[in-house]
């Protein structure tokens, strides 16, 4: 029983060592990838991302029909025509 505990604990220690080395390798990769990155580049990327997001939202709204100026203009024209028709008859509309 003692040998099983000894071998299992050493196996777990070796696996933990490999996980630690793997984590160090990933951190080193991230540090080398962001070595030349400064605050100006980050600000430029943030601005570009915001403008791209706004463009995509506008496009989606147009596709969905939420931002359709033609429909609003048509509704206004219909309201104007109805109001002019009510005034020309000389009758009081409503209550």
N, C-alpha and C positions, 0 to 999 in steps of 0.2 A: 504493500500500500504506500509505503514511503517513496518508493521509486516512481510510482505513478504521479504522485504530487510533485516530485522533483522534475520529472520530464515535462509535465504539463505546465508548470510555472516557467521553466526555461523556454518552452515553446511560445508561451504567451509573451515573454520578454522579447524574444526574437521578432515576433509579429509586431509588437509595439515599436521596436526599433525601426522596422521597415516602414511602418505608418509614419513615424516621425521624419524619416528621411524623405518620404514621398511628400509630406507637407512642406518641408524645407525647400524641396525642388519646385513646388508650385509657387511658393512665396518668392523665390529667386526669379522665376519666370515672369511674375507680375511686376516685380521691381525693375527688371530689365526692359519690359515692354513700356513702362511708364517713366523711364529715366529721362527722356527728352521732353516730357510733357510739362508745360508751365501753365500759369494761371491765365495767360492770354489765350492760349490754345483751348483751354477748358471753357472760357467765356465765349469764344467763337463757336465751339461745338454746341454749347447750350443755346445760343441764339439761332443757329441753323436748325437745331432740333425743334425749337419753339415755332419757327416759321414753317417748317415742314408739317408739324402737327396742326397748325392753323389751316394750312392749305388742304390737308386731308379732311379735316372737319368740315370745311366749306364744301368740298367736293361731295362728301357723304350727305350733307344737308341738301344739296342740289339734286342728288340722285334720289333721295327720299321725298323730295317735293316740299320740304319744309321752308325752303328759301326760294320761293318762286315769285318774282315780282310781277309776272304776267297775270297770275291769279288775283293778286291784290288789286292791280289796276282794273281788271275786268269787274271785280266786285264794286269798286268805287264808281265805275261808269254805270253799272246797273242801278246803284243807289241814286245817282244823280238823275238818271232817266226816270226812275220812279217818283222822285221828289218833284221833278218838273211836270210830270203827268198829273200829279195830285194838285198842283197849283193851277194848272190850266183848266181843270174841270170846275173850279170854284166851289167844290164841295169840301166839307170838313171830314177828314178821315179820322176815325176813332170815336171814342166814347161818349 
